Amino acid sequence: MRGKESVGELLRALKETEAALNGALREREEVVRALILALLSGEHLYLVGPPGTGKSLLVRMAAARFPGLVYVERLLHQESDRASLSRAPLGGEGIAEGSIVFLDEILRAPKSLLLTLLSFMNERIWHDPDPRPARLLSLFAASNAHPSQSDHLEAFFDRFALRCLVEPVRHFDSFADLLEGREPGGGSGESRGGEESGFSPESFRDLQRFVSREIPLAPGVVRLLWELRHRLGREGISLSDRRWKMVVKVLKAVACYEGEAAAGPGQVAGLLPVLWTYPPEIRTIRRVLAGL
């Protein structure tokens, strides 16, 4: 990638992707935006919601718009093991080769397997059994349930910077389109010009470096985040120090995506997906953000 012009071209292509997905899927704007931000920031996204709400469909449709990236998907279950992640049954790519990796029904996998993913998600290293570099840009995971404190998966779940609750459609027009099979916007959401978009692993990594290095925090933002931390704490909601660093990465990604030269107070409202740990916290965090 060379210069801000190339950054602008990629951001425009990402916005076209976002518009296409929102045109094909009803009431999924927040989830689509979180997926884009995960790729922009190099972080991971966790989707939780009842069966049949389109979690897997959304990830697959998004991946289809990035033909230059290797997409690897696995459906996890109680018998899943490291070998099943390392290679496909018919000799396809394993997760170490994937630019985008989607792990469906992730909480059905053995806890021991999930813990082996920590270095894969953090350092992009996959042990099979010897360590080797992974090509991962972002990992997406989906589940019908949410981990509880008794699952003792805090270290694993904390690696997902972004979380989204995916619920059934709420509005009549969306419900009617669902029943009658209409596609909003007249499109399928699949790529029609993805080959020309310039999406490649290298371009995404350059874009992630641009977000990290070239988008500063505007004056006053650290103080605002400190106030946010204080207000959340009064509500009984605490984030680890690691998560606050993730908050900054996502905040910069939001600013970059919105065409801002610095991450300012205006982007703080877009931080909901990176702030909650358990779904009941979502309403409280919305209220706190609105108060800021």
C-alpha positions in Angstrom: 0.0 0.0 0.0 1.3 3.4 -0.9 0.0 6.5 0.8 -3.4 7.7 1.9 -4.8 7.4 -1.6 -4.5 3.6 -1.4 -6.0 3.7 2.1 -8.9 5.7 0.7 -9.5 3.2 -2.1 -9.6 0.3 0.3 -11.9 2.1 2.7 -14.3 2.9 -0.1 -14.3 -0.8 -1.1 -15.0 -1.7 2.5 -17.9 0.7 2.6 -19.3 -0.8 -0.6 -19.1 -4.2 1.1 -20.9 -2.9 4.1 -23.7 -1.4 2.0 -24.1 -4.6 0.0 -24.4 -6.7 3.2 -26.8 -4.3 4.7 -28.8 -4.4 1.5 -29.0 -8.2 1.7 -29.6 -8.7 5.4 -32.2 -7.0 7.5 -31.5 -5.4 10.9 -27.8 -6.5 10.9 -26.2 -3.1 10.6 -24.4 -3.3 14.0 -23.1 -6.8 13.3 -21.9 -5.9 9.8 -20.1 -2.8 11.1 -18.4 -4.9 13.9 -17.2 -7.3 11.2 -15.6 -4.5 9.2 -14.0 -3.0 12.3 -12.6 -6.4 13.2 -10.8 -6.6 9.9 -9.7 -3.0 10.1 -8.2 -3.4 13.6 -6.9 -6.9 13.2 -9.1 -8.1 16.1 -11.6 -10.9 16.5 -15.4 -11.0 16.6 -17.8 -13.2 18.6 -21.4 -13.6 17.5 -24.0 -15.0 20.0 -27.7 -15.5 19.4 -30.5 -18.1 19.0 -30.3 -20.6 16.2 -31.6 -19.4 12.8 -30.6 -15.7 13.2 -28.2 -15.8 10.3 -24.9 -15.7 12.2 -23.1 -18.1 9.9 -24.8 -16.7 6.8 -23.5 -13.2 7.5 -19.9 -14.4 7.9 -20.0 -16.5 4.7 -21.5 -13.6 2.7 -18.9 -11.2 4.0 -16.1 -13.7 3.2 -17.4 -14.1 -0.3 -16.7 -10.4 -0.9 -13.0 -10.9 -0.2 -11.9 -13.4 -3.0 -8.3 -12.5 -2.4 -8.4 -13.9 1.2 -8.3 -17.5 2.1 -11.5 -18.4 4.0 -11.5 -21.4 6.4 -14.6 -22.6 8.3 -15.0 -25.3 10.9 -18.1 -26.5 12.7 -16.9 -27.4 16.2 -18.3 -30.2 18.4 -17.4 -32.3 21.3 -15.1 -34.5 19.3 -13.2 -31.6 17.7 -9.4 -31.7 18.1 -6.3 -30.0 17.0 -6.0 -32.2 13.9 -9.5 -31.3 12.7 -8.4 -27.6 12.8 -5.0 -28.2 11.2 -6.4 -29.7 8.1 -9.7 -30.3 6.3 -11.0 -33.9 5.9 -10.4 -33.8 2.1 -7.1 -32.0 2.2 -8.2 -28.4 2.2 -6.6 -25.6 4.1 -6.3 -25.6 7.9 -6.8 -22.6 10.1 -3.1 -21.7 9.9 -3.6 -21.0 6.2 -6.8 -18.9 6.6 -6.8 -15.1 6.4 -10.4 -15.2 7.7 -11.2 -18.1 10.0 -14.8 -18.9 11.1 -15.4 -21.3 14.0 -19.1 -22.1 14.2 -20.7 -23.5 17.4 -17.5 -22.7 19.2 -18.7 -23.4 22.7 -19.4 -27.1 21.8 -15.7 -27.7 21.5 -13.7 -29.1 24.4 -12.3 -26.5 26.7 -8.8 -27.8 26.2 -9.1 -27.2 22.4 -10.3 -23.6 22.9 -7.4 -22.8 25.2 -5.0 -24.0 22.5 -6.3 -21.1 20.3 -4.9 -18.4 22.6 -1.6 -18.2 20.9 -3.3 -18.5 17.5 -5.4 -15.5 18.2 -2.8 -13.4 20.0 0.5 -14.1 18.4 -0.8 -15.7 15.1 1.1 -18.9 15.9 -0.4 -22.4 15.4 1.1 -25.4 17.2 0.7 -28.6 15.1 2.5 -29.8 17.2 5.5 -27.6 16.3 4.8 -23.9 16.2 4.4 -22.3 12.8 3.2 -18.8 11.7 -0.5 -18.4 10.9 -1.8 -16.1 8.2 -4.8 -15.0 10.3 -6.2 -11.5 9.9 -9.4 -12.0 12.0 -11.1 -14.9 13.6 -14.9 -14.9 13.7 -16.8 -17.3 16.1 -20.5 -18.0 16.6 -22.5 -19.7 19.3 -26.1 -20.2 20.3 -25.1 -19.7 24.0 -22.9 -17.4 25.9 -20.1 -18.6 28.2 -20.9 -18.2 31.9 -18.4 -17.5 34.7 -18.6 -21.2 35.7 -17.1 -22.2 32.3 -13.8 -20.6 33.3 -13.2 -19.3 29.8 -12.5 -15.7 30.6 -8.9 -15.8 29.2 -10.3 -17.2 25.9 -13.3 -15.0 25.6 -11.3 -11.9 26.4 -9.4 -12.3 23.1 -12.5 -11.4 21.2 -12.3 -7.6 21.1 -15.7 -7.3 19.5 -18.9 -9.1 20.6 -22.4 -8.8 19.0 -25.7 -10.2 20.1 -27.7 -11.4 17.0 -31.4 -11.5 17.7 -34.4 -12.4 15.5 -35.7 -9.5 13.3 -38.0 -7.1 15.2 -39.8 -5.0 12.5 -42.7 -5.9 10.3 -41.0 -5.1 7.0 -38.1 -7.3 7.9 -40.4 -10.1 8.9 -42.4 -9.8 5.7 -39.2 -9.9 3.6 -38.1 -12.9 5.5 -41.3 -14.8 5.0 -41.7 -13.9 1.3 -38.1 -14.5 0.4 -37.5 -10.9 -0.8 -33.9 -9.6 -0.8 -33.7 -6.0 0.4 -31.9 -3.9 -2.1 -32.3 -6.5 -4.8 -28.9 -8.2 -4.2 -27.5 -11.3 -2.7 -24.6 -9.6 -0.9 -22.1 -11.7 -2.8 -19.2 -10.1 -4.5 -19.7 -8.8 -8.0 -16.5 -6.8 -8.2 -14.4 -8.2 -5.4 -11.5 -9.1 -7.7 -11.0 -5.4 -8.5 -11.3 -4.2 -4.9 -7.6 -4.7 -4.1 -8.4 -6.9 -1.0 -5.4 -9.1 -0.3 -3.8 -10.2 3.0 -1.0 -7.7 2.4 -3.3 -4.8 1.8 -5.3 -5.6 4.9 -2.1 -5.8 7.0 -1.0 -2.5 5.6 -4.4 -1.0 6.4 -4.2 -2.3 10.0 -0.7 -0.8 10.4 -2.0 2.5 9.1 -4.9 2.5 11.6 -2.5 1.6 14.5 0.3 4.1 13.6 -1.2 6.9 11.7 -4.5 7.5 13.6 -3.7 9.3 16.8 -5.9 9.9 19.8 -7.4 13.4 19.8 -6.8 15.6 22.8 -9.1 14.8 25.7 -10.0 11.2 24.5 -7.9 9.5 27.2 -9.6 11.6 29.8 -13.0 10.7 28.3 -12.1 7.0 28.4 -11.1 7.4 32.0 -14.5 8.9 32.7 -16.1 6.0 30.8 -14.1 3.5 32.9 -15.3 5.2 36.1 -18.9 5.3 35.1 -18.9 1.7 34.0 -17.3 0.7 37.3 -20.1 2.4 39.2 -22.5 0.1 37.3 -20.5 -3.0 38.3 -18.9 -3.4 34.8 -15.1 -3.7 34.6 -12.8 -4.3 31.7 -9.3 -5.8 31.9 -6.3 -3.6 31.0 -5.9 -5.7 27.9 -9.5 -4.9 26.8 -8.9 -1.1 27.3 -6.0 -1.4 24.8 -8.4 -3.2 22.5 -10.9 -0.3 23.0 -8.2 2.1 21.7 -7.5 -0.1 18.7 -11.2 -0.3 17.8 -11.6 3.5 18.5 -8.9 4.2 15.9 -10.5 1.8 13.4 -13.8 3.6 13.8 -12.1 7.0 13.2 -10.3 5.7 10.2 -13.4 4.2 8.7 -15.3 7.4 9.2 -12.6 9.4 7.5 -11.3 11.2 10.6 -7.6 12.1 11.0 -7.7 11.3 14.7 -9.9 9.3 17.1 -12.0 11.8 18.9 -15.0 11.9 21.3 -17.4 11.4 18.4 -16.2 7.9 17.8 -16.7 6.8 21.5 -20.4 6.1 20.8 -19.3 3.3 18.4 -17.6 1.3 21.2 -20.5 -0.8 22.4 -19.3 -4.1 20.8 -16.0 -3.9 22.6 -17.3 -2.9 26.0 -19.7 -5.7 27.1 -18.9 -9.1 28.5 -22.3 -10.5 29.3 -25.5 -9.6 27.3 -27.4 -8.1 30.3 -24.7 -5.4 30.4 -25.6 -4.1 26.9 -28.5 -1.9 27.9 -26.5 -0.3 30.8 -23.6 0.4 28.5 -25.8 2.0 25.9 -27.1 4.3 28.6 -23.6 5.2 29.9 -22.4 5.9 26.4 -25.4 8.2 25.7 -24.6 10.0 29.0 -21.1 10.8 27.8 
